[in-house]
Amino acid sequence: MKGQTYVILAIILVIIVAIFAVINVDPVEVNYLFLTQESPLILVILFSVLMGGIITASVGAMRIYRLQREIKLLKAENVTLSQSLDENGIPIQSEKKDLKVDLEDNDTPIK
């Protein structure tokens, strides 16, 4: 459901940008640091949106790569620690115990 929401919002954003770009077709002067040139405003808008998408996607891809690498290292560390516990004769608890909190015994109000 969460993925569908992002797709719908992305489609709405693309439609809004496309309408905004089509309305603004007048030529504008663009300064490229060393060069000044006239370009249609629609191209400037679409290029800016495209570059924003590429930059956002690359930052997201770097974060995903970093998190995957961290998961790989943590899994390797977990295996090493499990082997160390096994070698020392310490049993590994595979089941998690349910922690239940009795709210009646707690006198502090929840904010």
N, C-alpha and C positions, 0 to 999 in steps of 0.2 A: 504494500500500500504506500509506503514511504517513497519508493522509487517512482511510482506512478505520479505522485504529487510533484516530484521534481521535474518529470517529463512534461507534465501539463504546464507548470510554471515556466519552463524553458520555452515551450511553444508560444505561450502568451507573450513572453519577453521578445522572442524573435518577431512576432507579428507587430508588436509595438515599434520595435526598431525599424522594421521594414517600412511601415507606414510613415514614421518620422523621416526616414531617409528619402522616400519617394516624394514627400512634400517639399523637401529642401534640395532642389536640383540646380540652384543658381551657382555659377562659377565663383570660387573664392580664391584668394591668394594665399598659398601655403609656403611658409618659410622652412626649408630643410637645412638649416644652419648655414650651409655654403651656397645654397641654391634657392631661388624664389621662383615659384611656378604657379600658374592658375590651374586649378583642378575643380571638377564639379563637386559640390558639397556632399552629394550622395556617396561618392567614392571615399571621401575623407571619413564620413560617418561609418560606412561599412568596413573600411580598413581599420578604424579605431576599435570597433566592436570585435573584429576578427583577432586583432592583436591582444585585446583584453582576454578573449577566450583562450588563446594559445598560452598566454602567460599564466592564467589561472590553472589551466590543465597541466602545465609543466610543474608548477608549484605543488599541485595535488599529487602528481605522479612521483615527485621526489619524496613527498611525505609518505606515500604508500610504500615506496621502496625502502625508506628508512625504517618504517614500522615492521615490514616483513623481515628485514635483516635483524632487527631487535628480537622478534619472535624466534627466529632461527637460533640466535645466540642463547636466548633464555631456555629454549628446549634442550639445547646441548648442555647447558649448565644443570638443568633439571635431571637429565640422564646421568651426568657425572655425580651429582649429589645422591641420586637414588642408588647408584652403584656403590658409593662410599658408605651409605647407610647399610646396604646389604652386606658389604664386606665386614662391617663392624657388628653384625648380628642384630641391628635395630629394625624391627618390623615397620613396614611402610603402610600407613592407613590409606586405603584407596577410597573408602566411603566418607563422605562429609557428614558430620553430625548436624542435625537441624538445631538451630539456636532459636529458642522461643523466649520472647520477652513478655512478662506478665505486666500489663499496663496498670492493673489495679494496685500493685505494690509500689509503683512509681508515683510519688507525690508532686514531682515538678511538672508544671504545665508545658505543653508543647507549643512553641510559637510558630 
